[in-house]
Amino acid sequence: MSNPLWMLVPWLVFALAAGIKFWRLTSLFRKHLLGIPSRTERLRQMLERIWEKDQQVV
């Protein structure tokens, strides 16, 4: 390890991991702000549509 640039490798790994973690944490906020419904919200909407159709038949 004669080259001092090897000292930057752990910092680059840390920065990459922190960036990925930040991106994953903020994905919930981005989806909420953009109005993209979550998986459970889509499932709830689908079940409500089925329930409404079933209520109309009865």
N, CA, C and O atoms as a Tripos MOL2 file, in Angstrom:
@<TRIPOS>MOLECULE
protein
  232   231    58     0     0
PROTEIN
NO_CHARGES

@<TRIPOS>ATOM
      1 N           0.8350   -1.1860    0.0000 N.3       1 MET1
      2 CA          0.0000    0.0000    0.0000 C.3       1 MET1
      3 C           0.8810    1.2510    0.0000 C.2       1 MET1
      4 O           0.8440    2.0510    0.9350 O.2       1 MET1
      5 N           1.6420    1.3990   -1.0250 N.am      2 SER2
      6 CA          2.5290    2.5470   -1.0960 C.3       2 SER2
      7 C           1.8020    3.8000   -1.5900 C.2       2 SER2
      8 O           2.2480    4.9190   -1.3360 O.2       2 SER2
      9 N           0.7000    3.6130   -2.2840 N.am      3 ASN3
     10 CA         -0.0250    4.7570   -2.8230 C.3       3 ASN3
     11 C          -1.0360    5.2760   -1.7840 C.2       3 ASN3
     12 O          -1.8760    4.5030   -1.3230 O.2       3 ASN3
     13 N          -0.9770    6.5440   -1.4110 N.am      4 PRO4
     14 CA         -1.8990    7.0670   -0.3940 C.3       4 PRO4
     15 C          -3.3540    7.1560   -0.8700 C.2       4 PRO4
     16 O          -4.2510    7.3560   -0.0510 O.2       4 PRO4
     17 N          -3.6020    7.0140   -2.1700 N.am      5 LEU5
     18 CA         -4.9810    7.0500   -2.6610 C.3       5 LEU5
     19 C          -5.7970    5.8460   -2.1770 C.2       5 LEU5
     20 O          -7.0270    5.8890   -2.1970 O.2       5 LEU5
     21 N          -5.1270    4.7740   -1.7450 N.am      6 TRP6
     22 CA         -5.8490    3.6090   -1.2120 C.3       6 TRP6
     23 C          -6.6110    3.9780    0.0660 C.2       6 TRP6
     24 O          -7.5380    3.2680    0.4550 O.2       6 TRP6
     25 N          -6.2350    5.0620    0.7110 N.am      7 MET7
     26 CA         -6.9440    5.5040    1.9150 C.3       7 MET7
     27 C          -8.3450    6.0260    1.5750 C.2       7 MET7
     28 O          -9.2070    6.1020    2.4510 O.2       7 MET7
     29 N          -8.5710    6.3790    0.3220 N.am      8 LEU8
     30 CA         -9.8760    6.8800   -0.0880 C.3       8 LEU8
     31 C         -10.8980    5.7670   -0.3160 C.2       8 LEU8
     32 O         -12.0990    6.0360   -0.3170 O.2       8 LEU8
     33 N         -10.4590    4.5430   -0.5070 N.am      9 VAL9
     34 CA        -11.3720    3.4320   -0.7980 C.3       9 VAL9
     35 C         -12.4090    3.2350    0.3110 C.2       9 VAL9
     36 O         -13.5950    3.1270   -0.0010 O.2       9 VAL9
     37 N         -12.0200    3.1820    1.5900 N.am     10 PRO10
     38 CA        -13.0620    3.0260    2.6200 C.3      10 PRO10
     39 C         -14.0570    4.1960    2.6430 C.2      10 PRO10
     40 O         -15.2430    3.9970    2.9050 O.2      10 PRO10
     41 N         -13.5730    5.4060    2.3690 N.am     11 TRP11
     42 CA        -14.4750    6.5520    2.3480 C.3      11 TRP11
     43 C         -15.4470    6.4670    1.1790 C.2      11 TRP11
     44 O         -16.6120    6.8430    1.3110 O.2      11 TRP11
     45 N         -14.9810    5.9790    0.0450 N.am     12 LEU12
     46 CA        -15.8660    5.8070   -1.1030 C.3      12 LEU12
     47 C         -16.9300    4.7440   -0.8250 C.2      12 LEU12
     48 O         -18.0920    4.9110   -1.1940 O.2      12 LEU12
     49 N         -16.5300    3.6620   -0.1800 N.am     13 VAL13
     50 CA        -17.4920    2.6040    0.1760 C.3      13 VAL13
     51 C         -18.5240    3.1710    1.1510 C.2      13 VAL13
     52 O         -19.7200    2.9280    0.9950 O.2      13 VAL13
     53 N         -18.0750    3.9160    2.1450 N.am     14 PHE14
     54 CA        -18.9920    4.5270    3.1090 C.3      14 PHE14
     55 C         -19.9500    5.4990    2.4210 C.2      14 PHE14
     56 O         -21.1480    5.4920    2.7040 O.2      14 PHE14
     57 N         -19.4350    6.3260    1.5280 N.am     15 ALA15
     58 CA        -20.2770    7.3050    0.8320 C.3      15 ALA15
     59 C         -21.3110    6.6030   -0.0380 C.2      15 ALA15
     60 O         -22.4590    7.0420   -0.1060 O.2      15 ALA15
     61 N         -20.9270    5.5330   -0.6960 N.am     16 LEU16
     62 CA        -21.8580    4.7710   -1.5300 C.3      16 LEU16
     63 C         -22.9540    4.1500   -0.6700 C.2      16 LEU16
     64 O         -24.1350    4.2250   -1.0110 O.2      16 LEU16
     65 N         -22.5620    3.5360    0.4450 N.am     17 ALA17
     66 CA        -23.5490    2.9190    1.3370 C.3      17 ALA17
     67 C         -24.4910    3.9700    1.9210 C.2      17 ALA17
     68 O         -25.6940    3.7290    2.0170 O.2      17 ALA17
     69 N         -23.9700    5.1170    2.3060 N.am     18 ALA18
     70 CA        -24.8140    6.1790    2.8540 C.3      18 ALA18
     71 C         -25.7730    6.7150    1.7930 C.2      18 ALA18
     72 O         -26.9290    7.0120    2.0940 O.2      18 ALA18
     73 N         -25.3040    6.8370    0.5710 N.am     19 GLY19
     74 CA        -26.1690    7.2950   -0.5120 C.3      19 GLY19
     75 C         -27.3020    6.3240   -0.7990 C.2      19 GLY19
     76 O         -28.4440    6.7320   -1.0120 O.2      19 GLY19
     77 N         -26.9810    5.0470   -0.8040 N.am     20 ILE20
     78 CA        -28.0170    4.0290   -1.0400 C.3      20 ILE20
     79 C         -29.0330    4.0350    0.0960 C.2      20 ILE20
     80 O         -30.2380    3.9600   -0.1420 O.2      20 ILE20
     81 N         -28.5480    4.1230    1.3200 N.am     21 LYS21
     82 CA        -29.4480    4.1600    2.4780 C.3      21 LYS21
     83 C         -30.3460    5.3930    2.4190 C.2      21 LYS21
     84 O         -31.5470    5.2900    2.6690 O.2      21 LYS21
     85 N         -29.7940    6.5350    2.1000 N.am     22 PHE22
     86 CA        -30.5750    7.7690    1.9750 C.3      22 PHE22
     87 C         -31.6300    7.6310    0.8870 C.2      22 PHE22
     88 O         -32.7710    8.0500    1.0780 O.2      22 PHE22
     89 N         -31.2660    7.0490   -0.2510 N.am     23 TRP23
     90 CA        -32.1970    6.8760   -1.3690 C.3      23 TRP23
     91 C         -33.3580    5.9760   -0.9550 C.2      23 TRP23
     92 O         -34.5090    6.2560   -1.2890 O.2      23 TRP23
     93 N         -33.0640    4.9000   -0.2300 N.am     24 ARG24
     94 CA        -34.1180    3.9860    0.1990 C.3      24 ARG24
     95 C         -35.0270    4.6310    1.2410 C.2      24 ARG24
     96 O         -36.2400    4.4210    1.2170 O.2      24 ARG24
     97 N         -34.4540    5.4110    2.1540 N.am     25 LEU25
     98 CA        -35.2730    6.0650    3.1710 C.3      25 LEU25
     99 C         -36.1770    7.1380    2.5660 C.2      25 LEU25
    100 O         -37.3210    7.2960    2.9920 O.2      25 LEU25
    101 N         -35.6820    7.8610    1.5970 N.am     26 THR26
    102 CA        -36.4750    8.9350    1.0100 C.3      26 THR26
    103 C         -37.4280    8.4370   -0.0640 C.2      26 THR26
    104 O         -38.2500    9.2110   -0.5550 O.2      26 THR26
    105 N         -37.3440    7.1770   -0.4410 N.am     27 SER27
    106 CA        -38.2590    6.6720   -1.4730 C.3      27 SER27
    107 C         -39.7050    6.7390   -1.0030 C.2      27 SER27
    108 O         -40.6030    6.9780   -1.8110 O.2      27 SER27
    109 N         -39.9480    6.5330    0.2900 N.am     28 LEU28
    110 CA        -41.3110    6.6290    0.8100 C.3      28 LEU28
    111 C         -41.8480    8.0490    0.6520 C.2      28 LEU28
    112 O         -43.0030    8.2380    0.2710 O.2      28 LEU28
    113 N         -41.0110    9.0480    0.9430 N.am     29 PHE29
    114 CA        -41.4370   10.4290    0.8060 C.3      29 PHE29
    115 C         -41.6480   10.8000   -0.6560 C.2      29 PHE29
    116 O         -42.5900   11.5210   -0.9860 O.2      29 PHE29
    117 N         -40.7790   10.3120   -1.5270 N.am     30 ARG30
    118 CA        -40.9250   10.6200   -2.9450 C.3      30 ARG30
    119 C         -42.2020   10.0120   -3.4970 C.2      30 ARG30
    120 O         -42.9080   10.6560   -4.2730 O.2      30 ARG30
    121 N         -42.5060    8.7930   -3.1140 N.am     31 LYS31
    122 CA        -43.7410    8.1590   -3.5790 C.3      31 LYS31
    123 C         -44.9520    8.9060   -3.0490 C.2      31 LYS31
    124 O         -45.9340    9.0810   -3.7700 O.2      31 LYS31
    125 N         -44.8970    9.3480   -1.8030 N.am     32 HIS32
    126 CA        -46.0240   10.0810   -1.2130 C.3      32 HIS32
    127 C         -46.2150   11.4300   -1.8990 C.2      32 HIS32
    128 O         -47.3460   11.8310   -2.1700 O.2      32 HIS32
    129 N         -45.1330   12.1210   -2.1780 N.am     33 LEU33
    130 CA        -45.2340   13.4360   -2.8040 C.3      33 LEU33
    131 C         -45.6790   13.3410   -4.2600 C.2      33 LEU33
    132 O         -46.3860   14.2190   -4.7550 O.2      33 LEU33
    133 N         -45.2680   12.2810   -4.9390 N.am     34 LEU34
    134 CA        -45.6420   12.1280   -6.3390 C.3      34 LEU34
    135 C         -47.0350   11.5380   -6.4960 C.2      34 LEU34
    136 O         -47.5840   11.5380   -7.5980 O.2      34 LEU34
    137 N         -47.6140   11.0370   -5.4140 N.am     35 GLY35
    138 CA        -48.9600   10.4830   -5.4870 C.3      35 GLY35
    139 C         -49.0190    9.0550   -5.9810 C.2      35 GLY35
    140 O         -50.0840    8.5860   -6.3830 O.2      35 GLY35
    141 N         -47.9120    8.3610   -5.9600 N.am     36 ILE36
    142 CA        -47.8990    6.9640   -6.3720 C.3      36 ILE36
    143 C         -48.4080    6.1290   -5.2080 C.2      36 ILE36
    144 O         -47.7950    6.1280   -4.1400 O.2      36 ILE36
    145 N         -49.5180    5.4170   -5.3910 N.am     37 PRO37
    146 CA        -50.0470    4.6340   -4.2630 C.3      37 PRO37
    147 C         -49.1380    3.4550   -3.9200 C.2      37 PRO37
    148 O         -48.5070    2.8540   -4.7890 O.2      37 PRO37
    149 N         -49.0940    3.1500   -2.6390 N.am     38 SER38
    150 CA        -48.2770    2.0330   -2.1920 C.3      38 SER38
    151 C         -48.9500    0.7210   -2.5730 C.2      38 SER38
    152 O         -50.0870    0.7090   -3.0460 O.2      38 SER38
    153 N         -48.2500   -0.3640   -2.3670 N.am     39 ARG39
    154 CA        -48.7670   -1.6870   -2.7000 C.3      39 ARG39
    155 C         -50.0230   -1.9960   -1.8750 C.2      39 ARG39
    156 O         -50.9960   -2.5390   -2.3990 O.2      39 ARG39
    157 N         -49.9950   -1.6520   -0.5960 N.am     40 THR40
    158 CA        -51.1600   -1.9130    0.2470 C.3      40 THR40
    159 C         -52.3320   -1.0100   -0.1340 C.2      40 THR40
    160 O         -53.4890   -1.4220   -0.0440 O.2      40 THR40
    161 N         -52.0360    0.2140   -0.5590 N.am     41 GLU41
    162 CA        -53.1050    1.1160   -0.9940 C.3      41 GLU41
    163 C         -53.7710    0.5800   -2.2570 C.2      41 GLU41
    164 O         -54.9950    0.6370   -2.3800 O.2      41 GLU41
    165 N         -52.9850    0.0640   -3.1910 N.am     42 ARG42
    166 CA        -53.5610   -0.5150   -4.4150 C.3      42 ARG42
    167 C         -54.4040   -1.7310   -4.0830 C.2      42 ARG42
    168 O         -55.4740   -1.9190   -4.6620 O.2      42 ARG42
    169 N         -53.9350   -2.5640   -3.1540 N.am     43 LEU43
    170 CA        -54.6960   -3.7420   -2.7420 C.3      43 LEU43
    171 C         -56.0050   -3.3140   -2.0850 C.2      43 LEU43
    172 O         -57.0510   -3.9080   -2.3480 O.2      43 LEU43
    173 N         -55.9580   -2.2950   -1.2400 N.am     44 ARG44
    174 CA        -57.1610   -1.8020   -0.5880 C.3      44 ARG44
    175 C         -58.1640   -1.2880   -1.6150 C.2      44 ARG44
    176 O         -59.3590   -1.5630   -1.5080 O.2      44 ARG44
    177 N         -57.6910   -0.5520   -2.5980 N.am     45 GLN45
    178 CA        -58.5800   -0.0390   -3.6360 C.3      45 GLN45
    179 C         -59.2070   -1.1700   -4.4370 C.2      45 GLN45
    180 O         -60.3920   -1.1190   -4.7670 O.2      45 GLN45
    181 N         -58.4170   -2.1910   -4.7500 N.am     46 MET46
    182 CA        -58.9390   -3.3270   -5.4900 C.3      46 MET46
    183 C         -60.0180   -4.0530   -4.6810 C.2      46 MET46
    184 O         -61.0580   -4.4230   -5.2250 O.2      46 MET46
    185 N         -59.7720   -4.2550   -3.3880 N.am     47 LEU47
    186 CA        -60.7560   -4.9200   -2.5420 C.3      47 LEU47
    187 C         -62.0270   -4.0790   -2.3980 C.2      47 LEU47
    188 O         -63.1280   -4.6290   -2.3530 O.2      47 LEU47
    189 N         -61.8870   -2.7760   -2.3260 N.am     48 GLU48
    190 CA        -63.0670   -1.9140   -2.2550 C.3      48 GLU48
    191 C         -63.8940   -1.9900   -3.5290 C.2      48 GLU48
    192 O         -65.1230   -2.0000   -3.4690 O.2      48 GLU48
    193 N         -63.2310   -2.0450   -4.6870 N.am     49 ARG49
    194 CA        -63.9700   -2.1820   -5.9500 C.3      49 ARG49
    195 C         -64.7150   -3.5060   -5.9950 C.2      49 ARG49
    196 O         -65.8670   -3.5520   -6.4280 O.2      49 ARG49
    197 N         -64.0770   -4.5830   -5.5520 N.am     50 ILE50
    198 CA        -64.7360   -5.8870   -5.5210 C.3      50 ILE50
    199 C         -65.9350   -5.8500   -4.5690 C.2      50 ILE50
    200 O         -67.0040   -6.3800   -4.8730 O.2      50 ILE50
    201 N         -65.7350   -5.2150   -3.4180 N.am     51 TRP51
    202 CA        -66.8200   -5.1330   -2.4400 C.3      51 TRP51
    203 C         -67.9870   -4.3280   -2.9830 C.2      51 TRP51
    204 O         -69.1410   -4.7060   -2.7840 O.2      51 TRP51
    205 N         -67.7050   -3.2190   -3.6700 N.am     52 GLU52
    206 CA        -68.7750   -2.4100   -4.2570 C.3      52 GLU52
    207 C         -69.5450   -3.1810   -5.3100 C.2      52 GLU52
    208 O         -70.7730   -3.1080   -5.3550 O.2      52 GLU52
    209 N         -68.8340   -3.9290   -6.1710 N.am     53 LYS53
    210 CA        -69.5090   -4.7420   -7.1750 C.3      53 LYS53
    211 C         -70.3840   -5.7840   -6.5160 C.2      53 LYS53
    212 O         -71.5060   -6.0350   -6.9570 O.2      53 LYS53
    213 N         -69.8700   -6.3930   -5.4530 N.am     54 ASP54
    214 CA        -70.6270   -7.4140   -4.7420 C.3      54 ASP54
    215 C         -71.8660   -6.8070   -4.0800 C.2      54 ASP54
    216 O         -72.9070   -7.4600   -4.0210 O.2      54 ASP54
    217 N         -71.7770   -5.5900   -3.5870 N.am     55 GLN55
    218 CA        -72.9160   -4.9310   -2.9500 C.3      55 GLN55
    219 C         -73.9840   -4.5680   -3.9800 C.2      55 GLN55
    220 O         -75.1730   -4.5740   -3.6620 O.2      55 GLN55
    221 N         -73.5760   -4.2520   -5.2070 N.am     56 GLN56
    222 CA        -74.5300   -3.9050   -6.2500 C.3      56 GLN56
    223 C         -75.3360   -5.1200   -6.7010 C.2      56 GLN56
    224 O         -76.4980   -4.9920   -7.0860 O.2      56 GLN56
    225 N         -74.7180   -6.2940   -6.6510 N.am     57 VAL57
    226 CA        -75.3810   -7.5260   -7.0560 C.3      57 VAL57
    227 C         -76.4410   -7.8940   -6.0390 C.2      57 VAL57
    228 O         -77.5130   -8.3720   -6.4120 O.2      57 VAL57
    229 N         -76.1670   -7.6840   -4.7710 N.am     58 VAL58
    230 CA        -77.0860   -8.0940   -3.6970 C.3      58 VAL58
    231 C         -78.2430   -7.1770   -3.5830 C.2      58 VAL58
    232 O         -79.1090   -7.3770   -2.7320 O.2      58 VAL58
@<TRIPOS>BOND
     1     1     2 1
     2     2     3 1
     3     3     4 2
     4     3     5 am
     5     5     6 1
     6     6     7 1
     7     7     8 2
     8     7     9 am
     9     9    10 1
    10    10    11 1
    11    11    12 2
    12    11    13 am
    13    13    14 1
    14    14    15 1
    15    15    16 2
    16    15    17 am
    17    17    18 1
    18    18    19 1
    19    19    20 2
    20    19    21 am
    21    21    22 1
    22    22    23 1
    23    23    24 2
    24    23    25 am
    25    25    26 1
    26    26    27 1
    27    27    28 2
    28    27    29 am
    29    29    30 1
    30    30    31 1
    31    31    32 2
    32    31    33 am
    33    33    34 1
    34    34    35 1
    35    35    36 2
    36    35    37 am
    37    37    38 1
    38    38    39 1
    39    39    40 2
    40    39    41 am
    41    41    42 1
    42    42    43 1
    43    43    44 2
    44    43    45 am
    45    45    46 1
    46    46    47 1
    47    47    48 2
    48    47    49 am
    49    49    50 1
    50    50    51 1
    51    51    52 2
    52    51    53 am
    53    53    54 1
    54    54    55 1
    55    55    56 2
    56    55    57 am
    57    57    58 1
    58    58    59 1
    59    59    60 2
    60    59    61 am
    61    61    62 1
    62    62    63 1
    63    63    64 2
    64    63    65 am
    65    65    66 1
    66    66    67 1
    67    67    68 2
    68    67    69 am
    69    69    70 1
    70    70    71 1
    71    71    72 2
    72    71    73 am
    73    73    74 1
    74    74    75 1
    75    75    76 2
    76    75    77 am
    77    77    78 1
    78    78    79 1
    79    79    80 2
    80    79    81 am
    81    81    82 1
    82    82    83 1
    83    83    84 2
    84    83    85 am
    85    85    86 1
    86    86    87 1
    87    87    88 2
    88    87    89 am
    89    89    90 1
    90    90    91 1
    91    91    92 2
    92    91    93 am
    93    93    94 1
    94    94    95 1
    95    95    96 2
    96    95    97 am
    97    97    98 1
    98    98    99 1
    99    99   100 2
   100    99   101 am
   101   101   102 1
   102   102   103 1
   103   103   104 2
   104   103   105 am
   105   105   106 1
   106   106   107 1
   107   107   108 2
   108   107   109 am
   109   109   110 1
   110   110   111 1
   111   111   112 2
   112   111   113 am
   113   113   114 1
   114   114   115 1
   115   115   116 2
   116   115   117 am
   117   117   118 1
   118   118   119 1
   119   119   120 2
   120   119   121 am
   121   121   122 1
   122   122   123 1
   123   123   124 2
   124   123   125 am
   125   125   126 1
   126   126   127 1
   127   127   128 2
   128   127   129 am
   129   129   130 1
   130   130   131 1
   131   131   132 2
   132   131   133 am
   133   133   134 1
   134   134   135 1
   135   135   136 2
   136   135   137 am
   137   137   138 1
   138   138   139 1
   139   139   140 2
   140   139   141 am
   141   141   142 1
   142   142   143 1
   143   143   144 2
   144   143   145 am
   145   145   146 1
   146   146   147 1
   147   147   148 2
   148   147   149 am
   149   149   150 1
   150   150   151 1
   151   151   152 2
   152   151   153 am
   153   153   154 1
   154   154   155 1
   155   155   156 2
   156   155   157 am
   157   157   158 1
   158   158   159 1
   159   159   160 2
   160   159   161 am
   161   161   162 1
   162   162   163 1
   163   163   164 2
   164   163   165 am
   165   165   166 1
   166   166   167 1
   167   167   168 2
   168   167   169 am
   169   169   170 1
   170   170   171 1
   171   171   172 2
   172   171   173 am
   173   173   174 1
   174   174   175 1
   175   175   176 2
   176   175   177 am
   177   177   178 1
   178   178   179 1
   179   179   180 2
   180   179   181 am
   181   181   182 1
   182   182   183 1
   183   183   184 2
   184   183   185 am
   185   185   186 1
   186   186   187 1
   187   187   188 2
   188   187   189 am
   189   189   190 1
   190   190   191 1
   191   191   192 2
   192   191   193 am
   193   193   194 1
   194   194   195 1
   195   195   196 2
   196   195   197 am
   197   197   198 1
   198   198   199 1
   199   199   200 2
   200   199   201 am
   201   201   202 1
   202   202   203 1
   203   203   204 2
   204   203   205 am
   205   205   206 1
   206   206   207 1
   207   207   208 2
   208   207   209 am
   209   209   210 1
   210   210   211 1
   211   211   212 2
   212   211   213 am
   213   213   214 1
   214   214   215 1
   215   215   216 2
   216   215   217 am
   217   217   218 1
   218   218   219 1
   219   219   220 2
   220   219   221 am
   221   221   222 1
   222   222   223 1
   223   223   224 2
   224   223   225 am
   225   225   226 1
   226   226   227 1
   227   227   228 2
   228   227   229 am
   229   229   230 1
   230   230   231 1
   231   231   232 2
@<TRIPOS>SUBSTRUCTURE
     1 MET1         2 RESIDUE 1 A MET
     2 SER2         6 RESIDUE 1 A SER
     3 ASN3        10 RESIDUE 1 A ASN
     4 PRO4        14 RESIDUE 1 A PRO
     5 LEU5        18 RESIDUE 1 A LEU
     6 TRP6        22 RESIDUE 1 A TRP
     7 MET7        26 RESIDUE 1 A MET
     8 LEU8        30 RESIDUE 1 A LEU
     9 VAL9        34 RESIDUE 1 A VAL
    10 PRO10       38 RESIDUE 1 A PRO
    11 TRP11       42 RESIDUE 1 A TRP
    12 LEU12       46 RESIDUE 1 A LEU
    13 VAL13       50 RESIDUE 1 A VAL
    14 PHE14       54 RESIDUE 1 A PHE
    15 ALA15       58 RESIDUE 1 A ALA
    16 LEU16       62 RESIDUE 1 A LEU
    17 ALA17       66 RESIDUE 1 A ALA
    18 ALA18       70 RESIDUE 1 A ALA
    19 GLY19       74 RESIDUE 1 A GLY
    20 ILE20       78 RESIDUE 1 A ILE
    21 LYS21       82 RESIDUE 1 A LYS
    22 PHE22       86 RESIDUE 1 A PHE
    23 TRP23       90 RESIDUE 1 A TRP
    24 ARG24       94 RESIDUE 1 A ARG
    25 LEU25       98 RESIDUE 1 A LEU
    26 THR26      102 RESIDUE 1 A THR
    27 SER27      106 RESIDUE 1 A SER
    28 LEU28      110 RESIDUE 1 A LEU
    29 PHE29      114 RESIDUE 1 A PHE
    30 ARG30      118 RESIDUE 1 A ARG
    31 LYS31      122 RESIDUE 1 A LYS
    32 HIS32      126 RESIDUE 1 A HIS
    33 LEU33      130 RESIDUE 1 A LEU
    34 LEU34      134 RESIDUE 1 A LEU
    35 GLY35      138 RESIDUE 1 A GLY
    36 ILE36      142 RESIDUE 1 A ILE
    37 PRO37      146 RESIDUE 1 A PRO
    38 SER38      150 RESIDUE 1 A SER
    39 ARG39      154 RESIDUE 1 A ARG
    40 THR40      158 RESIDUE 1 A THR
    41 GLU41      162 RESIDUE 1 A GLU
    42 ARG42      166 RESIDUE 1 A ARG
    43 LEU43      170 RESIDUE 1 A LEU
    44 ARG44      174 RESIDUE 1 A ARG
    45 GLN45      178 RESIDUE 1 A GLN
    46 MET46      182 RESIDUE 1 A MET
    47 LEU47      186 RESIDUE 1 A LEU
    48 GLU48      190 RESIDUE 1 A GLU
    49 ARG49      194 RESIDUE 1 A ARG
    50 ILE50      198 RESIDUE 1 A ILE
    51 TRP51      202 RESIDUE 1 A TRP
    52 GLU52      206 RESIDUE 1 A GLU
    53 LYS53      210 RESIDUE 1 A LYS
    54 ASP54      214 RESIDUE 1 A ASP
    55 GLN55      218 RESIDUE 1 A GLN
    56 GLN56      222 RESIDUE 1 A GLN
    57 VAL57      226 RESIDUE 1 A VAL
    58 VAL58      230 RESIDUE 1 A VAL
